[in-house]
Amino acid sequence: MNQSKTVENRVLEILKDCPRSRYDDMLLILHYYNRYSYMRVGELPLEDIVFNYKLYGLPCFETIRRARQRVQSVFPELSRNPQQKPQDCISVVINIG
């Protein structure tokens, strides 16, 4: 259970630092692995990561995904809300006739 809280705390930090990771689990996993492992996991082959994540002391993909769901249920401002249109757009409507 303690590891779960640690994963959730780490996921919370990443969701705050990188808003794009709120929408993409693989990006969240990449950020998590690169930030909390002793090596640059993003430079390793995917096959190596999938089969050896325990040897690297990292949680599996599903653990990180579930932690994201729990964090986003507690912090809805970090959820997967659709991105809004930029407010600096100008609309011009011309009625003829």
N, CA, C and O atoms as CSV, one atom per row, in Angstrom:
chain,resi,resn,atom,element,x,y,z
A,1,MET,N,N,0.824,-1.197,0.000
A,1,MET,CA,C,0.000,0.000,0.000
A,1,MET,C,C,0.866,1.257,0.000
A,1,MET,O,O,0.508,2.251,-0.634
A,2,ASN,N,N,1.978,1.229,0.689
A,2,ASN,CA,C,2.856,2.397,0.728
A,2,ASN,C,C,3.395,2.719,-0.656
A,2,ASN,O,O,3.517,3.888,-1.023
A,3,GLN,N,N,3.724,1.667,-1.438
A,3,GLN,CA,C,4.214,1.914,-2.803
A,3,GLN,C,C,3.133,2.589,-3.633
A,3,GLN,O,O,3.424,3.469,-4.443
A,4,SER,N,N,1.881,2.179,-3.431
A,4,SER,CA,C,0.786,2.779,-4.173
A,4,SER,C,C,0.696,4.275,-3.893
A,4,SER,O,O,0.523,5.066,-4.820
A,5,LYS,N,N,0.811,4.669,-2.635
A,5,LYS,CA,C,0.776,6.091,-2.293
A,5,LYS,C,C,1.949,6.825,-2.923
A,5,LYS,O,O,1.801,7.956,-3.384
A,6,THR,N,N,3.102,6.194,-2.944
A,6,THR,CA,C,4.265,6.818,-3.568
A,6,THR,C,C,4.020,7.010,-5.059
A,6,THR,O,O,4.318,8.078,-5.596
A,7,VAL,N,N,3.492,6.012,-5.730
A,7,VAL,CA,C,3.209,6.118,-7.163
A,7,VAL,C,C,2.199,7.236,-7.395
A,7,VAL,O,O,2.363,8.035,-8.316
A,8,GLU,N,N,1.167,7.298,-6.577
A,8,GLU,CA,C,0.162,8.349,-6.741
A,8,GLU,C,C,0.760,9.738,-6.528
A,8,GLU,O,O,0.445,10.666,-7.272
A,9,ASN,N,N,1.608,9.886,-5.532
A,9,ASN,CA,C,2.251,11.183,-5.291
A,9,ASN,C,C,3.133,11.578,-6.472
A,9,ASN,O,O,3.156,12.741,-6.876
A,10,ARG,N,N,3.842,10.627,-7.009
A,10,ARG,CA,C,4.709,10.910,-8.151
A,10,ARG,C,C,3.900,11.245,-9.389
A,10,ARG,O,O,4.258,12.152,-10.141
A,11,VAL,N,N,2.815,10.524,-9.605
A,11,VAL,CA,C,1.936,10.809,-10.741
A,11,VAL,C,C,1.331,12.203,-10.591
A,11,VAL,O,O,1.218,12.933,-11.576
A,12,LEU,N,N,0.946,12.577,-9.389
A,12,LEU,CA,C,0.410,13.908,-9.142
A,12,LEU,C,C,1.422,14.980,-9.531
A,12,LEU,O,O,1.056,15.968,-10.166
A,13,GLU,N,N,2.666,14.803,-9.165
A,13,GLU,CA,C,3.709,15.767,-9.533
A,13,GLU,C,C,3.837,15.891,-11.049
A,13,GLU,O,O,3.946,16.996,-11.581
A,14,ILE,N,N,3.825,14.755,-11.738
A,14,ILE,CA,C,3.974,14.777,-13.199
A,14,ILE,C,C,2.764,15.446,-13.853
A,14,ILE,O,O,2.926,16.232,-14.787
A,15,LEU,N,N,1.558,15.145,-13.375
A,15,LEU,CA,C,0.362,15.759,-13.951
A,15,LEU,C,C,0.372,17.275,-13.765
A,15,LEU,O,O,-0.122,18.008,-14.621
A,16,LYS,N,N,0.927,17.742,-12.662
A,16,LYS,CA,C,1.030,19.190,-12.444
A,16,LYS,C,C,2.092,19.805,-13.352
A,16,LYS,O,O,1.890,20.887,-13.903
A,17,ASP,N,N,3.220,19.117,-13.507
A,17,ASP,CA,C,4.342,19.657,-14.289
A,17,ASP,C,C,4.134,19.562,-15.798
A,17,ASP,O,O,4.590,20.430,-16.542
A,18,CYS,N,N,3.456,18.529,-16.245
A,18,CYS,CA,C,3.291,18.296,-17.683
A,18,CYS,C,C,1.803,18.072,-18.008
A,18,CYS,O,O,1.330,16.937,-17.957
A,19,PRO,N,N,1.078,19.116,-18.335
A,19,PRO,CA,C,-0.359,18.977,-18.612
A,19,PRO,C,C,-0.693,17.991,-19.732
A,19,PRO,O,O,-1.755,17.371,-19.709
A,20,ARG,N,N,0.199,17.840,-20.710
A,20,ARG,CA,C,-0.074,16.898,-21.812
A,20,ARG,C,C,-0.182,15.457,-21.307
A,20,ARG,O,O,-0.861,14.641,-21.930
A,21,SER,N,N,0.474,15.132,-20.194
A,21,SER,CA,C,0.426,13.769,-19.665
A,21,SER,C,C,-0.948,13.426,-19.096
A,21,SER,O,O,-1.224,12.258,-18.822
A,22,ARG,N,N,-1.803,14.412,-18.916
A,22,ARG,CA,C,-3.169,14.165,-18.435
A,22,ARG,C,C,-4.007,13.458,-19.479
A,22,ARG,O,O,-4.989,12.795,-19.144
A,23,TYR,N,N,-3.629,13.593,-20.751
A,23,TYR,CA,C,-4.410,13.064,-21.861
A,23,TYR,C,C,-3.812,11.794,-22.463
A,23,TYR,O,O,-4.490,11.093,-23.214
A,24,ASP,N,N,-2.568,11.492,-22.150
A,24,ASP,CA,C,-1.850,10.402,-22.818
A,24,ASP,C,C,-1.116,9.542,-21.786
A,24,ASP,O,O,-0.126,9.975,-21.196
A,25,ASP,N,N,-1.610,8.325,-21.579
A,25,ASP,CA,C,-1.003,7.432,-20.585
A,25,ASP,C,C,0.439,7.085,-20.926
A,25,ASP,O,O,1.282,6.992,-20.034
A,26,MET,N,N,0.729,6.895,-22.203
A,26,MET,CA,C,2.100,6.528,-22.570
A,26,MET,C,C,3.075,7.667,-22.289
A,26,MET,O,O,4.211,7.422,-21.883
A,27,LEU,N,N,2.650,8.888,-22.497
A,27,LEU,CA,C,3.484,10.039,-22.173
A,27,LEU,C,C,3.696,10.135,-20.663
A,27,LEU,O,O,4.798,10.435,-20.203
A,28,LEU,N,N,2.649,9.882,-19.904
A,28,LEU,CA,C,2.766,9.863,-18.439
A,28,LEU,C,C,3.748,8.790,-17.993
A,28,LEU,O,O,4.587,9.039,-17.127
A,29,ILE,N,N,3.654,7.617,-18.567
A,29,ILE,CA,C,4.551,6.515,-18.213
A,29,ILE,C,C,5.991,6.858,-18.565
A,29,ILE,O,O,6.904,6.589,-17.785
A,30,LEU,N,N,6.196,7.447,-19.732
A,30,LEU,CA,C,7.537,7.848,-20.137
A,30,LEU,C,C,8.120,8.875,-19.166
A,30,LEU,O,O,9.273,8.762,-18.751
A,31,HIS,N,N,7.322,9.870,-18.809
A,31,HIS,CA,C,7.795,10.864,-17.838
A,31,HIS,C,C,8.101,10.217,-16.490
A,31,HIS,O,O,9.109,10.534,-15.859
A,32,TYR,N,N,7.235,9.318,-16.054
A,32,TYR,CA,C,7.436,8.643,-14.769
A,32,TYR,C,C,8.737,7.839,-14.787
A,32,TYR,O,O,9.568,7.968,-13.888
A,33,TYR,N,N,8.902,7.023,-15.802
A,33,TYR,CA,C,10.095,6.175,-15.876
A,33,TYR,C,C,11.374,7.003,-15.994
A,33,TYR,O,O,12.378,6.683,-15.359
A,34,ASN,N,N,11.345,8.060,-16.798
A,34,ASN,CA,C,12.551,8.882,-16.947
A,34,ASN,C,C,12.867,9.653,-15.671
A,34,ASN,O,O,14.037,9.851,-15.344
A,35,ARG,N,N,11.856,10.084,-14.959
A,35,ARG,CA,C,12.071,10.888,-13.755
A,35,ARG,C,C,12.486,10.044,-12.553
A,35,ARG,O,O,13.316,10.477,-11.753
A,36,TYR,N,N,11.921,8.848,-12.417
A,36,TYR,CA,C,12.116,8.078,-11.185
A,36,TYR,C,C,12.946,6.806,-11.350
A,36,TYR,O,O,12.956,5.957,-10.458
A,37,SER,N,N,13.627,6.666,-12.455
A,37,SER,CA,C,14.569,5.553,-12.592
A,37,SER,C,C,15.979,6.111,-12.604
A,37,SER,O,O,16.179,7.315,-12.765
A,38,TYR,N,N,16.928,5.256,-12.437
A,38,TYR,CA,C,18.328,5.690,-12.385
A,38,TYR,C,C,18.945,5.837,-13.770
A,38,TYR,O,O,20.130,6.151,-13.880
A,39,MET,N,N,18.158,5.614,-14.843
A,39,MET,CA,C,18.664,5.752,-16.204
A,39,MET,C,C,17.592,6.369,-17.087
A,39,MET,O,O,16.438,6.500,-16.678
A,40,ARG,N,N,17.972,6.741,-18.282
A,40,ARG,CA,C,17.021,7.292,-19.248
A,40,ARG,C,C,16.280,6.149,-19.925
A,40,ARG,O,O,16.742,5.601,-20.926
A,41,VAL,N,N,15.145,5.802,-19.379
A,41,VAL,CA,C,14.386,4.666,-19.886
A,41,VAL,C,C,13.878,4.939,-21.305
A,41,VAL,O,O,13.705,4.000,-22.081
A,42,GLY,N,N,13.640,6.193,-21.653
A,42,GLY,CA,C,13.155,6.530,-22.982
A,42,GLY,C,C,14.114,6.169,-24.091
A,42,GLY,O,O,13.723,6.096,-25.256
A,43,GLU,N,N,15.377,5.939,-23.739
A,43,GLU,CA,C,16.373,5.569,-24.739
A,43,GLU,C,C,16.523,4.052,-24.894
A,43,GLU,O,O,17.296,3.587,-25.731
A,44,LEU,N,N,15.784,3.283,-24.086
A,44,LEU,CA,C,15.843,1.825,-24.161
A,44,LEU,C,C,14.762,1.296,-25.099
A,44,LEU,O,O,13.745,1.958,-25.302
A,45,PRO,N,N,14.969,0.120,-25.669
A,45,PRO,CA,C,13.914,-0.491,-26.490
A,45,PRO,C,C,12.694,-0.824,-25.623
A,45,PRO,O,O,12.836,-1.204,-24.461
A,46,LEU,N,N,11.506,-0.679,-26.193
A,46,LEU,CA,C,10.272,-0.953,-25.468
A,46,LEU,C,C,10.251,-2.374,-24.914
A,46,LEU,O,O,9.791,-2.601,-23.795
A,47,GLU,N,N,10.744,-3.319,-25.690
A,47,GLU,CA,C,10.763,-4.714,-25.254
A,47,GLU,C,C,11.557,-4.872,-23.953
A,47,GLU,O,O,11.145,-5.611,-23.058
A,48,ASP,N,N,12.677,-4.189,-23.851
A,48,ASP,CA,C,13.497,-4.252,-22.651
A,48,ASP,C,C,12.747,-3.691,-21.446
A,48,ASP,O,O,12.804,-4.261,-20.356
A,49,ILE,N,N,12.048,-2.582,-21.638
A,49,ILE,CA,C,11.288,-1.978,-20.544
A,49,ILE,C,C,10.147,-2.887,-20.100
A,49,ILE,O,O,9.938,-3.081,-18.903
A,50,VAL,N,N,9.413,-3.441,-21.052
A,50,VAL,CA,C,8.259,-4.282,-20.747
A,50,VAL,C,C,8.668,-5.524,-19.956
A,50,VAL,O,O,7.982,-5.919,-19.012
A,51,PHE,N,N,9.771,-6.129,-20.338
A,51,PHE,CA,C,10.171,-7.370,-19.681
A,51,PHE,C,C,11.026,-7.165,-18.438
A,51,PHE,O,O,11.142,-8.077,-17.619
A,52,ASN,N,N,11.624,-5.999,-18.277
A,52,ASN,CA,C,12.566,-5.802,-17.174
A,52,ASN,C,C,12.218,-4.641,-16.248
A,52,ASN,O,O,13.076,-4.190,-15.489
A,53,TYR,N,N,10.992,-4.150,-16.291
A,53,TYR,CA,C,10.650,-3.006,-15.448
A,53,TYR,C,C,10.848,-3.306,-13.969
A,53,TYR,O,O,11.213,-2.409,-13.208
A,54,LYS,N,N,10.619,-4.541,-13.542
A,54,LYS,CA,C,10.832,-4.901,-12.129
A,54,LYS,C,C,12.310,-4.826,-11.761
A,54,LYS,O,O,12.663,-4.387,-10.667
A,55,LEU,N,N,13.163,-5.253,-12.676
A,55,LEU,CA,C,14.602,-5.174,-12.407
A,55,LEU,C,C,15.063,-3.727,-12.250
A,55,LEU,O,O,16.014,-3.446,-11.520
A,56,TYR,N,N,14.377,-2.808,-12.944
A,56,TYR,CA,C,14.714,-1.388,-12.857
A,56,TYR,C,C,14.056,-0.719,-11.656
A,56,TYR,O,O,14.283,0.464,-11.400
A,57,GLY,N,N,13.233,-1.481,-10.911
A,57,GLY,CA,C,12.557,-0.938,-9.738
A,57,GLY,C,C,11.394,-0.015,-10.076
A,57,GLY,O,O,11.090,0.911,-9.324
A,58,LEU,N,N,10.745,-0.269,-11.208
A,58,LEU,CA,C,9.663,0.592,-11.674
A,58,LEU,C,C,8.327,-0.130,-11.614
A,58,LEU,O,O,8.283,-1.352,-11.757
A,59,PRO,N,N,7.238,0.599,-11.405
A,59,PRO,CA,C,5.909,-0.025,-11.448
A,59,PRO,C,C,5.508,-0.327,-12.892
A,59,PRO,O,O,6.034,0.270,-13.831
A,60,CYS,N,N,4.580,-1.253,-13.054
A,60,CYS,CA,C,4.126,-1.599,-14.407
A,60,CYS,C,C,3.240,-0.489,-14.971
A,60,CYS,O,O,2.797,0.399,-14.242
A,61,PHE,N,N,2.994,-0.554,-16.260
A,61,PHE,CA,C,2.199,0.452,-16.950
A,61,PHE,C,C,0.821,0.603,-16.289
A,61,PHE,O,O,0.352,1.719,-16.063
A,62,GLU,N,N,0.190,-0.516,-15.987
A,62,GLU,CA,C,-1.172,-0.503,-15.443
A,62,GLU,C,C,-1.227,0.169,-14.075
A,62,GLU,O,O,-2.208,0.847,-13.771
A,63,THR,N,N,-0.212,0.001,-13.253
A,63,THR,CA,C,-0.165,0.653,-11.943
A,63,THR,C,C,-0.147,2.166,-12.104
A,63,THR,O,O,-0.830,2.879,-11.369
A,64,ILE,N,N,0.625,2.654,-13.052
A,64,ILE,CA,C,0.705,4.095,-13.293
A,64,ILE,C,C,-0.614,4.608,-13.860
A,64,ILE,O,O,-1.070,5.688,-13.483
A,65,ARG,N,N,-1.220,3.860,-14.744
A,65,ARG,CA,C,-2.504,4.262,-15.316
A,65,ARG,C,C,-3.576,4.356,-14.237
A,65,ARG,O,O,-4.344,5.317,-14.205
A,66,ARG,N,N,-3.631,3.362,-13.355
A,66,ARG,CA,C,-4.616,3.374,-12.269
A,66,ARG,C,C,-4.343,4.503,-11.282
A,66,ARG,O,O,-5.276,5.114,-10.761
A,67,ALA,N,N,-3.082,4.777,-11.026
A,67,ALA,CA,C,-2.727,5.895,-10.141
A,67,ALA,C,C,-3.201,7.211,-10.744
A,67,ALA,O,O,-3.680,8.084,-10.020
A,68,ARG,N,N,-3.071,7.367,-12.083
A,68,ARG,CA,C,-3.559,8.573,-12.739
A,68,ARG,C,C,-5.060,8.722,-12.539
A,68,ARG,O,O,-5.542,9.822,-12.266
A,69,GLN,N,N,-5.803,7.629,-12.670
A,69,GLN,CA,C,-7.251,7.686,-12.482
A,69,GLN,C,C,-7.607,8.104,-11.056
A,69,GLN,O,O,-8.500,8.926,-10.852
A,70,ARG,N,N,-6.906,7.535,-10.069
A,70,ARG,CA,C,-7.183,7.891,-8.670
A,70,ARG,C,C,-6.848,9.356,-8.403
A,70,ARG,O,O,-7.614,10.062,-7.747
A,71,VAL,N,N,-5.714,9.808,-8.906
A,71,VAL,CA,C,-5.314,11.199,-8.698
A,71,VAL,C,C,-6.319,12.141,-9.362
A,71,VAL,O,O,-6.713,13.145,-8.769
A,72,GLN,N,N,-6.731,11.825,-10.582
A,72,GLN,CA,C,-7.666,12.692,-11.286
A,72,GLN,C,C,-9.053,12.675,-10.650
A,72,GLN,O,O,-9.804,13.639,-10.805
A,73,SER,N,N,-9.413,11.607,-9.938
A,73,SER,CA,C,-10.702,11.605,-9.242
A,73,SER,C,C,-10.664,12.504,-8.013
A,73,SER,O,O,-11.690,13.061,-7.623
A,74,VAL,N,N,-9.495,12.652,-7.402
A,74,VAL,CA,C,-9.343,13.522,-6.234
A,74,VAL,C,C,-9.093,14.970,-6.656
A,74,VAL,O,O,-9.554,15.903,-5.997
A,75,PHE,N,N,-8.363,15.151,-7.755
A,75,PHE,CA,C,-8.033,16.479,-8.272
A,75,PHE,C,C,-8.651,16.646,-9.656
A,75,PHE,O,O,-7.956,16.475,-10.658
A,76,PRO,N,N,-9.935,16.974,-9.735
A,76,PRO,CA,C,-10.582,17.069,-11.055
A,76,PRO,C,C,-9.979,18.142,-11.956
A,76,PRO,O,O,-10.137,18.074,-13.175
A,77,GLU,N,N,-9.295,19.125,-11.386
A,77,GLU,CA,C,-8.660,20.143,-12.225
A,77,GLU,C,C,-7.505,19.574,-13.038
A,77,GLU,O,O,-7.032,20.216,-13.976
A,78,LEU,N,N,-7.044,18.362,-12.683
A,78,LEU,CA,C,-5.981,17.692,-13.425
A,78,LEU,C,C,-6.530,16.591,-14.333
A,78,LEU,O,O,-5.778,15.740,-14.808
A,79,SER,N,N,-7.841,16.610,-14.569
A,79,SER,CA,C,-8.456,15.535,-15.345
A,79,SER,C,C,-8.293,15.766,-16.834
A,79,SER,O,O,-7.657,16.729,-17.261
A,80,ARG,N,N,-8.872,14.877,-17.613
A,80,ARG,CA,C,-8.753,14.889,-19.070
A,80,ARG,C,C,-9.812,15.774,-19.716
A,80,ARG,O,O,-10.415,15.383,-20.715
A,81,ASN,N,N,-10.043,16.935,-19.171
A,81,ASN,CA,C,-11.024,17.840,-19.767
A,81,ASN,C,C,-10.600,18.181,-21.185
A,81,ASN,O,O,-9.411,18.335,-21.464
A,82,PRO,N,N,-11.566,18.299,-22.076
A,82,PRO,CA,C,-11.184,18.684,-23.446
A,82,PRO,C,C,-10.551,20.066,-23.442
A,82,PRO,O,O,-10.947,20.957,-22.690
A,83,GLN,N,N,-9.575,20.211,-24.289
A,83,GLN,CA,C,-8.894,21.492,-24.365
A,83,GLN,C,C,-9.835,22.532,-24.961
A,83,GLN,O,O,-10.529,22.273,-25.944
A,84,GLN,N,N,-9.844,23.699,-24.353
A,84,GLN,CA,C,-10.721,24.755,-24.815
A,84,GLN,C,C,-10.056,25.547,-25.928
A,84,GLN,O,O,-8.834,25.536,-26.075
A,85,LYS,N,N,-10.882,26.236,-26.710
A,85,LYS,CA,C,-10.360,27.074,-27.780
A,85,LYS,C,C,-9.555,28.219,-27.178
A,85,LYS,O,O,-9.888,28.719,-26.104
A,86,PRO,N,N,-8.526,28.622,-27.849
A,86,PRO,CA,C,-7.796,29.793,-27.363
A,86,PRO,C,C,-8.703,31.016,-27.357
A,86,PRO,O,O,-9.510,31.204,-28.268
A,87,GLN,N,N,-8.567,31.846,-26.326
A,87,GLN,CA,C,-9.427,33.012,-26.170
A,87,GLN,C,C,-9.005,34.190,-27.048
A,87,GLN,O,O,-9.723,35.187,-27.118
A,88,ASP,N,N,-7.863,34.093,-27.713
A,88,ASP,CA,C,-7.398,35.204,-28.514
A,88,ASP,C,C,-7.918,35.173,-29.952
A,88,ASP,O,O,-7.442,35.941,-30.788
A,89,CYS,N,N,-8.865,34.322,-30.252
A,89,CYS,CA,C,-9.438,34.253,-31.594
A,89,CYS,C,C,-10.510,35.325,-31.751
A,89,CYS,O,O,-11.208,35.666,-30.796
A,90,ILE,N,N,-10.631,35.845,-32.951
A,90,ILE,CA,C,-11.639,36.845,-33.267
A,90,ILE,C,C,-12.544,36.274,-34.336
A,90,ILE,O,O,-12.075,35.764,-35.354
A,91,SER,N,N,-13.831,36.360,-34.105
A,91,SER,CA,C,-14.797,35.900,-35.087
A,91,SER,C,C,-15.473,37.122,-35.708
A,91,SER,O,O,-15.864,38.050,-35.000
A,92,VAL,N,N,-15.604,37.114,-37.019
A,92,VAL,CA,C,-16.259,38.188,-37.740
A,92,VAL,C,C,-17.411,37.566,-38.517
A,92,VAL,O,O,-17.224,36.644,-39.311
A,93,VAL,N,N,-18.612,38.095,-38.270
A,93,VAL,CA,C,-19.800,37.595,-38.956
A,93,VAL,C,C,-20.324,38.714,-39.842
A,93,VAL,O,O,-20.579,39.815,-39.355
A,94,ILE,N,N,-20.487,38.452,-41.126
A,94,ILE,CA,C,-20.983,39.431,-42.086
A,94,ILE,C,C,-22.295,38.907,-42.639
A,94,ILE,O,O,-22.345,37.847,-43.263
A,95,ASN,N,N,-23.342,39.654,-42.406
A,95,ASN,CA,C,-24.659,39.300,-42.946
A,95,ASN,C,C,-24.909,40.141,-44.187
A,95,ASN,O,O,-24.846,41.369,-44.129
A,96,ILE,N,N,-25.191,39.494,-45.297
A,96,ILE,CA,C,-25.474,40.200,-46.547
A,96,ILE,C,C,-26.936,39.966,-46.905
A,96,ILE,O,O,-27.413,38.832,-46.939
A,97,GLY,N,N,-27.622,41.047,-47.165
A,97,GLY,CA,C,-28.974,40.952,-47.664
A,97,GLY,C,C,-29.965,41.194,-46.646
A,97,GLY,O,O,-31.163,41.146,-46.927
